[in-house]
Amino acid sequence: MDPAMKLVLAIVQDKDAGKLIRALVDAGHRATKLASTGGFLKEGNTTLLIGTESSRVPEIVDIIRNTCRAREQLVTPVSPVGGPADSYTVYPVRVLVGGATVFVLDVERFERI
């Protein structure tokens, strides 16, 4: 086991994914891109898997922080299920989306083949 190896798992909005991947590659990092879907807005996300040395984790997190920004978006709520839809008034609501969710995990084994 090499305790110096980490897996950075970053979940970002699709709008930020291309720019983030370019920034990571420009800094010498490799990333595996997975398509994913967010639970709240049911919109596309991108999940990146980045295997790296422990010492490079702060650099990667800084790249993510500088690339993936939170933004406001208007969302129209869905009418309640089972309730009277005619008395339910729908107004768009501003919600904060974007940014990133980042997990840093210990890696038991890491190989590039």
Long-range contacts (C-beta under 8 A, 24 or more apart in sequence): 1-108, 1-109, 2-107, 2-109, 2-110, 3-54, 3-106, 4-53, 4-54, 4-55, 5-51, 5-52, 5-53, 5-54, 5-106, 5-107, 5-110, 6-51, 6-52, 6-53, 6-54, 6-57, 6-104, 6-105, 6-106, 6-107, 7-49, 7-50, 7-51, 7-52, 7-104, 7-105, 7-106, 7-107, 8-48, 8-49, 8-50, 8-51, 8-52, 8-57, 8-60, 8-61, 8-102, 8-103, 8-104, 8-105, 9-47, 9-48, 9-49, 9-50, 9-102, 9-103, 9-104, 9-105, 10-47, 10-48, 10-50, 10-64, 10-68, 10-100, 10-101, 10-102, 10-103, 11-36, 11-45, 11-46, 11-47, 11-48, 11-100, 11-101, 11-102, 12-45, 12-46, 12-47, 12-48, 12-64, 12-68, 12-98, 12-99, 12-100, 13-43, 13-45, 13-46, 13-68, 13-97, 13-98, 13-99, 14-43, 14-44, 14-45, 14-46, 15-98, 16-46, 16-67, 16-68, 16-69, 16-98, 16-100, 17-46, 17-48, 19-67, 20-48, 20-63, 20-64, 20-67, 20-68, 21-48, 23-63, 23-66, 23-67, 24-48, 24-50, 24-60, 24-63, 27-59, 27-63, 29-56, 29-60, 29-63, 40-95, 41-73, 41-75, 41-95, 41-97, 43-97, 51-107, 51-110, 57-104, 61-102, 61-104, 64-100, 64-102, 65-100, 68-98, 68-99, 68-100, 69-98, 69-99, 70-96, 70-97, 70-98, 70-99, 71-96, 71-97, 71-98, 72-96, 72-97, 73-97
